[in-house]
Amino acid sequence: MNDRGWFRNSILGLGLAFLYIPILSMMFFSFNNSRLVTVWDAENSPTLRWYVRLFENEQLLGAAWISIKIAALSASGAAILGTLAGLVLTRFGPFRGRALLSAMTTAPLVMPEVIMGIAMLLLFVALEQMIGWPAGRGLLTITIAHVTFTMAYVTVVVQSRLAGFDDALEEAALDLGAKPATVFFKITLPLIMPAIVSGWLLAFTLSWDDVVISQFVSGPGSSTLPMEIFSRVRRGVSPDINALATIMVLIVATGVVASTIWMKRQERKRLLEEQMARSDTP
């Protein structure tokens, strides 16, 4: 057992080191005073020079704001559509078109992003020629494309939550005279809310990080932050990119920690309410 435990811990440590040492190295060099991103200037470092320069770069800040807007809108749309799709696939049983709906909602999980980008571009061009909408490519087309592929992830998360859902609570509420809409908003939705929040965060991250699909469906004045970073990295990594990436990592980590704490509190609250309900039942 000791040998197995040592081997397991070693593999875990190597995996974590492989994942996080490059990130920590990038954050460390964001405080470097040298223009060379891999050479530490021991005399003049650490410094906040590149953070100051980053906040003076209006082009990067504008791209960051565009990415935030697109990611928030895409995640919200994906959360709504993905939740509805998960409910239909889990609760409505067999119906005509179920297999097609299931295949269409999960296809973006396995479809290459290049294929999705080309397909969305052709769709938008055809719609513009037929009905005049959307007029050109920009924030709207990027948001629609991101909703299309991120809702698949929300659907999977919500489906997995509903698969282990206790139907007794809903049945009890219906037996007591509650209407189906009331049961959904008062019981079902609060219980699956942690899954919806998890799906929203996942969709937000995927939309924020996307480059390939955005390249196909974007237009002038709608470059997202990943697209801007990718175009700059091809000319060489500058130290202010390290500062920008460090801020992004901290924002994402803060969101993940906050959502984890919130979901744990909600789970404890739900378990407490179930225990109280069972104790009050004669």
Secondary structure by P-SEA (a helix, b strand, c coil): caaaaaaaaaaaaaaaaaccaaaaaaaaaccccccccccccccccccaaaaaaaaacaaaaaaaaaaaaaaaaaaaaaaaaaaaaaaaacccccccaaaaaaaaaaccccccaaaaaaaaaaaaaaaaaaccccccccaaaaaaaaaacaaaaaaaaaaaaaaaccaaaaaaaaaacccaaaaaaccccccaaaaaaaaaaaaaaaaaaccaaaaaccccccccaaaaaaaaaaacccaaaaaaaaaaaaaaaaaaaaaaaaaaaaaaaaaaaaaaaaaacc
